[in-house]
């Protein structure tokens, strides 16, 4: 929870009173069940947000068929800790959101991702050598961002672009793959040509580095135009075949 600092919480609560007398307080996932109840909800508070996030962490390793099962009274399903921390209906209210979708599929968590990337660097001294590569978070549900590759050891999951420290593997920046056209393109103003996906990833993940750093990546990310562009801000690159 150290990375979920006060600034992230304040970003979720930009106004006071917060979402009062609405049916969409601070929300993370579409949930039509709560919306159909036509209930008015009380404003979300910072302590409730921490409770909500903590329950979601627990749900990540304590798997049940449905999130509502965590509030069951049956002995084989009941999780007393969860029902003690927050009522089921309140959790569902926070979970609900039917607002208009953004072109960014991660718009609901984009401020969180940006702040985490900022905190990673703030709480860790990035070494000279960094690696740019892909990773994957295992996931077997249904989501438009889920990737399937039968040739990989982890066949299903969310694909991530990551910048890691070569000394200890510490992640210093990441983003989630949203498909070929899922992210905004980076433009080369001199040539007026859009960069491709591979080039964009390398540019985004090295944009905040300085001349003292050296970036290592494989030939998926490599092009002469990319290496010239990165060299302009003095990040030296090494390509692995």
PyMOL commands that set and color helices and strands:
alter all, ss='L'
color gray80, all
select helices_A, chain A and resi 6-12+32-35+46-61+67-71+80-85+88-95+110-122+197-206+219-221+224-232
alter helices_A, ss='H'
color red, helices_A
select strands_A, chain A and resi 129-138+146-148+156-165+171-176+187-188+193-194+214-218+236-240
alter strands_A, ss='S'
color yellow, strands_A
deselect
rebuild
show_as cartoon
